[in-house]
Amino acid sequence: MVDQIAPTVILSGQTLVAVPGTQVTLGIGTTIRSVVIRAHATNTQNIYVGPAAVAAATGYILAPGESVALAINLRSTPWIDADVGGEGVSYIAVI
């Protein structure tokens, strides 16, 4: 049996991509166990989720209002990119 440690903290926030084609970290800054990332419903184009080098050609695509849930154990959090500057995501993470 694997011992499981109950999560103790929930973090939430929002992140915007100022310049399209420029990757932005969610900025959580600590190891996370899981995260749900939701593209803002007011976005006009896609958001891309992935590792530090995420781009339109390689990222997981989120259309406006869509979300993705990740069960992970990473020191560095997922990154995002966007088709349009000033658009972004909200997130909720368990650490």
N, C-alpha and C positions, 0 to 999 in steps of 0.2 A: 504494500500500500504506500502511496506517495503522500507525504504530509503536505497539506495545503495551508497557506497562510492567508487569512481573511484580509481583503483590502481594507485599508484604514482611511483613505482619503479619496474624495472625488474632486476633480478639478474641471472647470469649464472655462471657455473663452471663445474669442473670435479672432480670426486672422485674415488679413486682406493682402492681395498681391498688388503692389503699387504699379509695377511695370511688367506687362506680359512677357513671358519668356525668361523671367527671373524667378528662380526657385526660392520659396520662403518656408522656413520651418514653422510648425505650430507653436513652438516656443515653450513647451511644457517644462523642459529642463531637468527632468528626472526620469528614472526608469518607470515605464508604464506597463500595466498588465493588460489593459484593453482600452480601446478608444472608439467612439462613434464620431464620424466626421460627416457633416451635412453641408452641402452647398447652399448658400443663401437662396431663398426662393426668388429674390429680386435680381439675381444674376441674369445677364442676358445671353451668356455663352457658357461653355464648359469650364470646369475645374479639373485638374489632373492631380492625382494622389500617388505618391511613391517614395523611393529613396531620395537621397540628396540630389541626384542628377535627374530628377523627374522632368519630363517634357511632354509636350502634346503627343509626340510620336511614341512615347514609352509609358506614360502614366495610366492609372486606372481612371476612367472617365466618369465624372459626376456632372450630369445635366443639372440645371437649376432645380433646387428642391430635393435632389436625390441624396442618399447617404450610403455610407459603407461602415460596417462594424469590423474591427480588427482585434483579435485576441493575440496579443504579442507580449514580448518581454524585452523591450529595447531601451537602451540608455538614450539613444537619439530618436526623437519622435518622427513620424512621417512628415514629408514635405509636400507642399502644393505648388502648383503653377496655374495660370489662368490665361484664357484667350483675350480677356479684356482687363485693363488696369482698373483698380479700385473694387474689384469683385473678390469674393472670398467665401469662407466657411465659418461655421460654428462647430465646436467640439465639446464632448464630455468624456473624461478619461478617469480610469481607476488606477491608483498607484498602490 
